Amino acid sequence: MTRTATVDRETKESKVHVEVDIDGSGRADVATGVGFYDHMLTSFARHALVDLVAHTSGDTHIDAHHTVEDTAIVLGEALREALGDKSGIRRFGDATVPLDEALVQAVVDVSGRPYCVHTGEPDAQAYVNIGGDAGPAYGGSLTRHVFETIAFHAQIALHVRVLSGRAPHHLVEAQFKAFARAFRDAVAIDPRETGVPSTKGTL
């Protein structure tokens, strides 16, 4: 079974190319023009053990929003396509990940029903800009939007709970790592599962 996908998307705001291999080793070739986002997507690939290529050229002369959002759209679509009919997967994944003072729980259900619940970030996180020395800054409000977008386009249910944290960088990175580990568990092949893990017979 090969669980790979390549998806391209082009609009007046961005041009995105994404390749994924669900059963990879965590290799990443990421260049979106938003340095901190590149760091987060690379972290996702490494800890999900998904091989990821993500190349985006966007209207970063305006800000990072369209580039970040459109990359998340295509990443979600690629993950959904790569998973195929989801036969044999564990379906559910749950991970709690620390990063120094930050602690985040992520839970994934590869359900075919897109839903995202994102809670616990400090109110001030939405107004923080991270990075930006070599390109547009990553706005703290984007993190929830990224997970909502991936969940919708990958057709997964995703719960992210920030349990503690102070440093804006750590708060975001712990979320991406927790999502990565939960996703990794959810899409892992279960040797006892002979079909699609649903009483409906489809996901």
C-alpha positions as CSV (number, residue, x, y, z in Angstrom):
1,M,0.0,0.0,0.0
2,T,1.4,3.4,-1.0
3,R,-0.1,6.3,0.9
4,T,1.2,9.3,-1.1
5,A,-0.3,12.3,-2.7
6,T,0.7,15.4,-4.7
7,V,-1.6,18.4,-4.8
8,D,-1.2,21.8,-6.6
9,R,-3.3,24.9,-6.1
10,E,-3.0,28.3,-7.8
11,T,-4.9,31.4,-7.1
12,K,-4.3,35.1,-7.6
13,E,-2.9,35.1,-4.0
14,S,-0.7,32.1,-4.0
15,K,0.8,29.1,-5.8
16,V,1.2,26.0,-3.7
17,H,2.7,22.6,-4.4
18,V,2.6,19.9,-1.7
19,E,3.7,16.3,-1.7
20,V,3.2,13.9,1.2
21,D,4.1,10.3,2.0
22,I,2.2,9.1,5.1
23,D,4.7,6.3,5.6
24,G,7.8,8.3,5.3
25,S,10.7,9.0,7.7
26,G,10.0,12.6,8.5
27,R,12.0,14.3,5.8
28,A,10.9,17.8,4.9
29,D,11.5,20.2,2.1
30,V,9.5,23.3,3.1
31,A,9.7,26.8,1.6
32,T,6.7,29.0,2.1
33,G,8.4,32.4,2.4
34,V,7.3,32.6,6.1
35,G,10.2,31.4,8.1
36,F,8.5,30.5,11.3
37,Y,5.8,28.6,9.4
38,D,8.5,26.6,7.6
39,H,9.9,25.7,11.0
40,M,6.4,24.5,12.2
41,L,5.7,22.4,9.1
42,T,9.2,20.9,9.3
43,S,8.5,20.0,12.9
44,F,5.1,18.5,11.9
45,A,6.8,16.3,9.3
46,R,9.5,15.1,11.6
47,H,7.3,14.1,14.5
48,A,4.5,12.7,12.3
49,L,7.0,10.7,10.3
50,V,5.4,12.1,7.2
51,D,7.7,13.0,4.3
52,L,6.6,16.5,3.2
53,V,7.4,18.8,0.3
54,A,5.7,22.2,0.6
55,H,6.6,25.0,-1.8
56,T,4.5,28.1,-1.7
57,S,4.9,31.5,-3.4
58,G,2.4,33.9,-2.1
59,D,1.5,37.6,-1.7
60,T,3.8,38.0,1.3
61,H,4.3,41.6,0.4
62,I,0.8,42.0,2.0
63,D,1.3,39.7,5.0
64,A,1.6,36.0,5.8
65,H,-2.1,35.2,6.0
66,H,-2.9,34.0,2.5
67,T,0.4,32.0,2.2
68,V,-0.1,30.3,5.5
69,E,-3.8,29.6,4.9
70,D,-3.4,28.3,1.3
71,T,-0.5,26.0,2.3
72,A,-2.7,24.5,5.0
73,I,-5.6,24.0,2.5
74,V,-3.3,22.0,0.2
75,L,-1.6,20.1,3.0
76,G,-5.0,19.0,4.3
77,E,-6.2,18.0,0.8
78,A,-2.9,16.0,0.3
79,L,-3.3,14.2,3.6
80,R,-6.9,13.2,2.8
81,E,-5.9,12.0,-0.6
82,A,-2.9,10.0,0.7
83,L,-5.1,8.2,3.3
84,G,-7.3,6.7,0.6
85,D,-10.2,4.6,2.0
86,K,-8.5,4.5,5.4
87,S,-8.6,0.8,5.6
88,G,-6.5,-0.7,8.4
89,I,-5.7,2.5,10.3
90,R,-6.0,2.9,14.0
91,R,-8.2,6.0,13.4
92,F,-7.7,7.7,16.8
93,G,-4.6,9.3,18.1
94,D,-3.9,11.2,21.3
95,A,-0.7,13.0,22.3
96,T,0.4,15.3,25.1
97,V,3.6,17.1,24.3
98,P,5.8,19.4,26.4
99,L,8.1,22.1,25.2
100,D,9.9,23.5,28.2
101,E,7.1,25.4,30.0
102,A,4.5,24.8,27.4
103,L,2.2,21.7,27.4
104,V,-0.3,20.8,24.7
105,Q,-2.7,17.9,24.1
106,A,-3.9,17.0,20.6
107,V,-6.5,14.4,19.8
108,V,-7.2,13.2,16.2
109,D,-10.1,11.2,14.8
110,V,-9.7,10.4,11.1
111,S,-13.5,10.4,10.9
112,G,-14.3,11.8,7.5
113,R,-16.2,14.5,9.4
114,P,-14.2,17.8,9.6
115,Y,-14.2,19.5,13.0
116,C,-11.8,21.5,15.1
117,V,-11.8,22.5,18.7
118,H,-9.0,24.8,19.7
119,T,-8.7,26.0,23.3
120,G,-6.4,27.3,26.0
121,E,-4.1,29.8,24.2
122,P,-3.5,32.9,26.3
123,D,-5.6,35.8,24.9
124,A,-2.5,37.8,24.1
125,Q,-1.2,35.0,21.8
126,A,-3.5,36.2,19.0
127,Y,-1.7,39.5,18.9
128,V,1.9,38.3,18.9
129,N,4.1,38.3,15.8
130,I,6.8,35.6,15.7
131,G,9.9,35.9,13.4
132,G,9.8,38.2,10.4
133,D,13.5,39.1,10.1
134,A,13.8,37.3,6.7
135,G,10.2,37.7,5.6
136,P,6.7,38.3,6.9
137,A,6.1,37.6,10.6
138,Y,3.9,34.7,11.6
139,G,0.9,36.1,13.5
140,G,-0.2,34.2,16.6
141,S,-3.8,34.2,15.5
142,L,-2.9,32.0,12.6
143,T,-2.3,28.9,14.6
144,R,-6.0,28.2,15.3
145,H,-6.7,29.0,11.6
146,V,-4.1,26.5,10.4
147,F,-5.6,23.7,12.4
148,E,-9.1,24.5,11.5
149,T,-8.1,24.6,7.8
150,I,-6.2,21.3,7.9
151,A,-9.0,19.6,9.8
152,F,-11.6,20.8,7.3
153,H,-9.6,19.8,4.2
154,A,-8.2,16.5,5.6
155,Q,-11.7,15.7,6.9
156,I,-10.5,14.9,10.4
157,A,-11.8,15.8,13.8
158,L,-9.0,17.6,15.7
159,H,-9.0,18.8,19.3
160,V,-6.1,21.0,20.5
161,R,-5.8,22.0,24.1
162,V,-3.1,24.3,25.3
163,L,-2.7,23.3,28.9
164,S,0.1,25.7,29.9
165,G,2.8,27.9,28.3
166,R,4.3,31.4,28.3
167,A,6.7,31.8,25.3
168,P,4.8,32.5,22.1
169,H,7.3,30.3,20.1
170,H,6.9,27.4,22.5
171,L,3.1,27.7,22.5
172,V,2.9,27.3,18.8
173,E,5.6,24.7,18.4
174,A,4.1,22.4,21.1
175,Q,0.8,22.5,19.3
176,F,2.3,21.4,16.0
177,K,4.3,18.7,17.7
178,A,1.3,17.4,19.6
179,F,-0.8,17.4,16.4
180,A,2.0,15.5,14.6
181,R,2.2,12.8,17.2
182,A,-1.6,12.4,17.5
183,F,-1.9,12.2,13.7
184,R,1.0,9.7,13.5
185,D,-0.8,7.4,15.9
186,A,-4.2,7.9,14.2
187,V,-3.0,6.9,10.7
188,A,-0.7,4.1,11.9
189,I,-1.7,0.7,10.5
190,D,-3.2,-1.6,13.1
191,P,-2.3,-5.2,12.4
192,R,-5.6,-6.4,14.0
193,E,-7.8,-4.1,11.9
194,T,-8.9,-5.9,8.7
195,G,-11.1,-3.2,7.2
196,V,-12.2,0.4,7.8
197,P,-12.5,1.1,11.6
198,S,-16.1,2.2,11.6
199,T,-19.5,0.5,12.2
200,K,-20.7,2.4,9.0
201,G,-18.0,0.6,6.9
202,T,-16.7,3.9,5.6
203,L,-14.7,7.0,6.9
